[in-house]
Amino acid sequence: MSFVIKLLANGQLPGTIGDIYTTPGATQTIIKSIILVNTAATVETVNLYILKAAGTARRIIPKNAQLGAGFQMVVDDDITLGAGDKIQGDTTTATTVDFTVSGVTDSAGVIGEIPWVEVAGTSQNALVNNGYITQSGSLTTVTLPPTAVVGTLIAVAGAGAGGWVIAQNAGQSIRVGSSASTPGVTGSLSGAQGVAVEILCVTADTAWIAVSSIGTVTVT
C-alpha cells in the first residue's frame, strides 16, 4: 500500500456550509486532525460535518460550537473517509477562522476496513473502496465504476429479500475461483439475500477477482 502522511487541506471556513476536504477517487483517507483558529477579535460560532458520498451531512462537533477570539480548536478523533466523502464546515463570519486538515491517504488499497453504505433503492453506481448493503425487496443492481486502480476493492452484501447483481461496463469481467463472467455489459455476479462478496481490481479498470464471499455467488 502507498501510505502518505500529509497536510490534506487548509484555508478559511466559509460563512455557509461548504466543502473543506474531499477524498479523491480511488483513495481512502483517515483524517488525523482538524485544527481551527479564530483570527477575529470576537467569538465565532463554528460547525464541522462529515458528508459520505451517498448520504447526509452529519455533525462531528457540537452544533454552533463557540470559538473565542484568538483561540484554537483541535479535533483529533480519527475519521475514515472513502472516495468522494467530504469534510464540510461553516462559521459565523467567512474568512475569519483558519482551518488545517491533516491525515493519511491510501491510493492503492484500503486502510483498515472499507466503509459500508446502505442502499435502499434498486440501483447504485459503486465507488472503489466502498461496501454496499442492499436493503430492497426487489433486485438491486450495483454497477462497477468505469475506472479503478489495481488493488482497490468493492464489496456487496444482500440484506434485502431482493438480492443483488453486480453489473459490468464494456470490457470488464469478474472472476470467482475458476469461473469468469462474460466480458462486458452482459456479464455479472449475483447473490440472494444473505450472500456477500468482496472483489479486488487486478487489472486497471477492467479485471476483478473475488477475494472473499459468503453464500452462493452466481457468475454469468
CORZINOR-V465561 format. One record per residue. N is the residue number from 0. RES is the residue in one small letter. NEAR is the number of other ideal C-beta (glycine too) atoms within 10 Angstrom. D_FIRST is the distance of its C-alpha to the first C-alpha in Angstrom with 1 decimal. Layout:
N|RES|NEAR|D_FIRST / N|RES|NEAR|D_FIRST
//
This chain:
0|m|10|0.0 / 1|s|10|3.8 / 2|f|12|6.1 / 3|v|12|9.7 / 4|i|11|12.7 / 5|k|8|15.7 / 6|l|9|19.0 / 7|l|23|18.3 / 8|a|16|22.0 / 9|n|13|25.5 / 10|g|15|29.0 / 11|q|18|32.0 / 12|l|27|32.4 / 13|p|16|34.6 / 14|g|13|37.9 / 15|t|8|36.9 / 16|i|15|33.6 / 17|g|13|31.0 / 18|d|13|27.3 / 19|i|23|25.7 / 20|y|22|22.0 / 21|t|18|20.5 / 22|t|23|16.8 / 23|p|11|16.1 / 24|g|16|15.8 / 25|a|21|12.6 / 26|t|22|11.1 / 27|q|28|11.3 / 28|t|25|12.7 / 29|i|16|14.1 / 30|i|25|17.3 / 31|k|16|18.3 / 32|s|15|21.7 / 33|i|25|24.3 / 34|i|15|27.3 / 35|l|23|30.6 / 36|v|16|33.5 / 37|n|24|37.0 / 38|t|12|38.6 / 39|a|16|41.8 / 40|a|8|45.0 / 41|t|10|45.1 / 42|v|13|43.1 / 43|e|21|40.4 / 44|t|14|39.3 / 45|v|22|35.5 / 46|n|19|33.3 / 47|l|25|29.6 / 48|y|18|28.1 / 49|i|18|25.0 / 50|l|18|25.3 / 51|k|16|23.2 / 52|a|17|23.0 / 53|a|16|25.6 / 54|g|12|27.5 / 55|t|8|29.9 / 56|a|15|29.4 / 57|r|10|29.5 / 58|r|13|30.4 / 59|i|17|28.2 / 60|i|16|31.1 / 61|p|10|34.8 / 62|k|7|36.8 / 63|n|12|38.4 / 64|a|16|37.3 / 65|q|13|39.6 / 66|l|21|38.2 / 67|g|12|41.0 / 68|a|12|42.0 / 69|g|10|39.9 / 70|f|12|37.7 / 71|q|11|34.0 / 72|m|19|32.0 / 73|v|9|28.5 / 74|v|17|26.4 / 75|d|11|23.8 / 76|d|10|22.9 / 77|d|12|19.3 / 78|i|20|19.1 / 79|t|19|16.4 / 80|l|26|16.5 / 81|g|22|15.5 / 82|a|22|16.0 / 83|g|17|19.5 / 84|d|24|20.2 / 85|k|17|22.3 / 86|i|26|23.7 / 87|q|21|27.4 / 88|g|24|30.3 / 89|d|19|34.0 / 90|t|25|36.7 / 91|t|19|40.5 / 92|t|14|40.8 / 93|a|13|38.3 / 94|t|13|37.0 / 95|t|20|38.0 / 96|v|24|34.9 / 97|d|15|32.0 / 98|f|21|28.4 / 99|t|15|25.1 / 100|v|22|21.8 / 101|s|17|18.9 / 102|g|24|15.5 / 103|v|17|11.7 / 104|t|20|9.9 / 105|d|20|6.7 / 106|s|19|7.6 / 107|a|15|5.5 / 108|g|19|5.9 / 109|v|19|7.8 / 110|i|19|8.6 / 111|g|10|11.3 / 112|e|9|13.9 / 113|i|20|14.4 / 114|p|19|17.6 / 115|w|13|20.7 / 116|v|17|23.5 / 117|e|12|27.0 / 118|v|23|28.7 / 119|a|11|32.5 / 120|g|11|33.5 / 121|t|15|33.3 / 122|s|12|30.7 / 123|q|20|27.2 / 124|n|13|25.0 / 125|a|21|21.5 / 126|l|22|18.5 / 127|v|24|15.0 / 128|n|28|13.2 / 129|n|27|16.7 / 130|g|18|19.2 / 131|y|22|22.9 / 132|i|18|25.9 / 133|t|28|28.9 / 134|q|15|32.1 / 135|s|18|34.8 / 136|g|11|37.8 / 137|s|12|37.4 / 138|l|17|34.7 / 139|t|24|31.6 / 140|t|18|29.8 / 141|v|21|26.1 / 142|t|17|25.3 / 143|l|24|22.0 / 144|p|19|20.8 / 145|p|12|22.0 / 146|t|14|18.7 / 147|a|28|15.1 / 148|v|16|12.1 / 149|v|14|10.7 / 150|g|19|8.4 / 151|t|28|10.2 / 152|l|20|12.8 / 153|i|24|16.5 / 154|a|21|18.8 / 155|v|28|22.6 / 156|a|20|25.1 / 157|g|26|28.9 / 158|a|17|30.9 / 159|g|19|33.7 / 160|a|14|36.5 / 161|g|17|35.8 / 162|g|21|32.5 / 163|w|29|29.9 / 164|v|19|29.1 / 165|i|26|25.9 / 166|a|19|27.3 / 167|q|22|25.9 / 168|n|14|26.5 / 169|a|9|28.0 / 170|g|13|26.2 / 171|q|24|23.8 / 172|s|18|23.9 / 173|i|27|22.4 / 174|r|16|22.7 / 175|v|18|23.6 / 176|g|10|24.3 / 177|s|6|26.9 / 178|s|13|27.9 / 179|a|15|26.6 / 180|s|21|27.7 / 181|t|13|30.1 / 182|p|15|28.3 / 183|g|12|28.9 / 184|v|13|30.5 / 185|t|10|32.6 / 186|g|17|29.8 / 187|s|20|28.2 / 188|l|27|27.1 / 189|s|21|29.3 / 190|g|22|30.0 / 191|a|15|32.7 / 192|q|15|32.8 / 193|g|13|30.8 / 194|v|19|28.4 / 195|a|19|24.7 / 196|v|23|21.8 / 197|e|16|18.1 / 198|i|25|16.9 / 199|l|19|13.8 / 200|c|26|13.9 / 201|v|14|14.1 / 202|t|13|16.1 / 203|a|13|15.6 / 204|d|16|18.2 / 205|t|18|20.3 / 206|a|18|19.2 / 207|w|26|17.9 / 208|i|15|18.1 / 209|a|18|19.1 / 210|v|13|16.9 / 211|s|11|19.3 / 212|s|18|22.8 / 213|i|13|25.8 / 214|g|13|29.2 / 215|t|10|30.4 / 216|v|21|28.3 / 217|t|15|30.5 / 218|v|18|29.3 / 219|t|14|31.5
//
